[in-house]
Each structure stands twice: as structure tokens, then as C-alpha cells.
């Protein structure tokens, strides 16, 4: 059942909603979608003229996939054009007619994220929100503020940078879908109770709104480690690696029983979803990848047990912030660790693989990092599991690239064959 927001988007999108995801992508690439879609807008009574349709991204999940399009409009009397972001959600379950079920909306009218539209329309609405702390307000009343979107996962969550123009105060605001709000809140509270923030630098939860599914965190300055650039990274690499090992040792030696247990079904589900999409697009490529997914699934399932130590769950360089001043002077927490949404009790190898896969420095660099970690923590890394997580990340990256293209990328196919050799060999991570 469409919401009113979805219905407004659907009313004039018949040329899109009768097509499959791949047909839409193909027509956008060929430029043959613009004319029929423009005609549909005219027939719906819209005065503004549609002047272009361009791709804005794709996302694949277990239960659905998303296609994002930028629609550019121009009013008859206007000198400048404006854009609207259209989200098409393709549900994996077929509808009664046997075809895929499609939902559509314009950002920010996301039906799964309460409060998103009102926030984008007027950041001042933050003053009228009922937060968990009586009398709390993110900013002083009447302050002119700005809002900048940092990350948007349609139907799941969105992250913003909030700020007041009169001073340097910054906040991070996350909006999550309602069915995940309580779990995310319990996780944030459990991490705070653990006291790990006393030895690590991580965003502190300031307040939250159950009604709007808002989380407000303090803002931490810094540049993502994956964006440092080769020269700067080369300068600080030894110190950075030592700091990462220090961070991981503290995370992994922290026990928070309230956190959920890691389950291999997460990775297995992601691989199954990708394989299904690839099979529909490129059956021959799918036949090559399927045995690799099966091998990794067996490996992850064999390591399924009850874990007592915490893992970040997504410890990639993009979730580490480097700030020159903090790195030079801070006694603790030289790097800030952000985005703890995936924190769980699980295998340490998952975190180590996430970091090393983000900075592949060759086999020698990886082995040196692992040896230092082992020495620091008195822990023996499971080399086979670590390699499995690293190859999983590489495979998923190439699968997403293949799905974005109109034809199989020969370079991707060669790299996938190389990954297959890594998975089926006794080589160490590299």
C-alpha cells in the first residue's frame, strides 16, 4: 500500500513503474527515457518541464534493491533549473501479478524514516521535538543553522551534519527506521556504560527522540583515513598502524554482554543476495562466483559460536577520523572511531580484515600488522578466517561494480579469478 507521499510520486511515473530495474538503467544510459517521462509529467498537469534524467546510485540489500535517479526540472519563467532525487525500491517478493513490487518516493519523503521530510524542510523544527531529556534543545532558540546530508541509505537511515552559523557548534544527527530504533538505542547505551569512551575517542550520544527516531551525537573533527592521500598516509603510516592496533586491542578486550552476537547469516545473506542479482543479469559470471560464495559461507558457518569480546563490526578506514592536532597531542584516542551501528560480540578477524582490506599494502605489510596485533593482545589470529573476511570484502566490491555496469567488466572478472585462487589456497592475507 502506497503512502500519500509515495502516491504523489507514483501518479506521474507510469513509464518507470512498468519497467524492470535493468530496463530503466538501460534507457537512462541510452537517453530514451526522457521523452516518455516528460510526456507523463505534462499529462499529470505539471507545469515545470523535465529536462534531464541521470543516474544517482544503486544499493542492493537482502529484501530489496534501490535505484536512485536525479530528475532535473525547469519552470517556464525560471532562469535556473532545480533537481529532485527519485528513489525506486524494487522489493524482492513478487506482487500478485507475478512481477516485482516497486515503491517510489522523492527524497526526503522516505516512508520508512519518520521526521526526515520535516527536518529537511525546516531545520528549525528541532526546537519543537520532544527529546529524552526534558528541556533539551540542540541549539539556542532562533539561531540560524545549517544542515548537510552526509549519508543516505534509502528506507534505512540517514546521517546529517548540523551546525549553527554564528559559531562553531556542530552536531551529528542520525535518523533510523522505527523497527531498528530501540535496538540501536540499547546498543548506544550499552557502549556508553562500558566506559570505553574513557580510553578511545568516539561520538557520544547527546540525546534522542523516540517519536522521530532521531539520535543526536557530538561532532568529532577530522578527515577520514581513507581520504588522507598517498603522501600524507605515507608520512604517518607507522604511527597510524600502531594507533589502530592500540584501538583494536581495547575494543576487542571489552566485554558488553548486551550487544548482539555476530552471526554468519549476515555475510551469507549478502553473498546470496548478490549472487541472485548476478544470476539474473550475467548467468555465466554467477556460475563462476557461486562456488566462491559457497566456500566462504562454509568457512563463516564453521566459526559460528558464542563470542564474549566486542567488535566494531565495520572497522574500515572510512570510519576512522584523523585530526593532525589530536594525533600530535592526545594521550588517548589519537584517531576517532565513528559509526558503531554494527558493534557486536564477534570474531576479531572481521575488524582486522576490514581495516587491512581498506589499505592493501601487500602480504608483508599485512603480516607485519597481524604479528604486532598478536604481540599486543596475546591473541593468535585465525589466518584462514581473516583471509576469508578479506576476500569476502573484495568479492562484494567487484560484485557491486558488475551490477552497476551494462556488461561484465573484464578487469573485474580477472580480479574475481584471482580472489578465487586466494580463497582456495593456503596463502596468508595480503
Beta strands, then each sheet from edge to edge (+ up, - down):
strand 1: 49-60
strand 2: 64-74
strand 3: 82-94
strand 4: 100-106
strand 5: 145-153
strand 6: 157-164
strand 7: 170-176
strand 8: 201-202
strand 9: 205-209
strand 10: 214-218
strand 11: 223-224
strand 12: 310-311
strand 13: 320-322
strand 14: 335-337
strand 15: 344-345
sheet 1: 1+ 2- 3+ 4-
sheet 2: 5+ 6- 7+ 10- 9+
sheet 3: 8+ 14+ 13- 11+
sheet 4: 12+ 15-
end
